[in-house]
Amino acid sequence: MTPRARAPWISVVVATLGGVALGLGIGRIFHRPTVGSALLALIGIVLLWWAISEPRKATPGTPESETDGSHTVE
């Protein structure tokens, strides 16, 4: 599936889930630090990163653009 074929609402849903996970993780870290809360915060960061970087791959002219058939190294 090409990046252009993905629906933009997927990025919105993933960003929302990432924001919730990050917020819960950080909140739990300040209340009672555990490995699970740190992992939840890390998952939130990864989801937010994906939601931000994914649309850039489909935008021509950005360094991450894959519209010409190339792939970026991540």
C-alpha positions, -999 to +999 in steps of 0.1 A: +000+000+000+015+034-010+015+062+016-008+082-006-035+055-004-038+057+034-067+077+048-058+108+068-081+098+096-058+070+105-031+095+115-056+114+136-067+083+154-031+072+160-021+106+172-051+107+196-042+073+210-005+083+213-014+114+232-036+095+256-010+069+261+017+095+267-005+115+291-014+084+311+022+072+312+036+106+323+008+110+349+015+075+363+052+082+364+047+112+386+022+094+408+038+060+412+068+053+389+068+018+374+082+001+344+046-002+330+041+036+332+074+043+315+065+017+288+031+034+283+048+068+279+073+053+254+044+037+234+027+071+233+059+088+220+063+061+193+026+065+182+029+103+181+061+101+161+045+077+136+014+099+132+036+130+125+061+114+102+037+092+081+019+121+063+053+136+055+063+105+035+033+111+012+040+148+007+062+156-023+092+178-017+099+168+019+131+149+027+111+119+038+090+118+006+085+083-009+063+094-037+090+087-063+092+050-053+123+054-030+123+045+007+138+063+036+160+046+061+144+047+096 
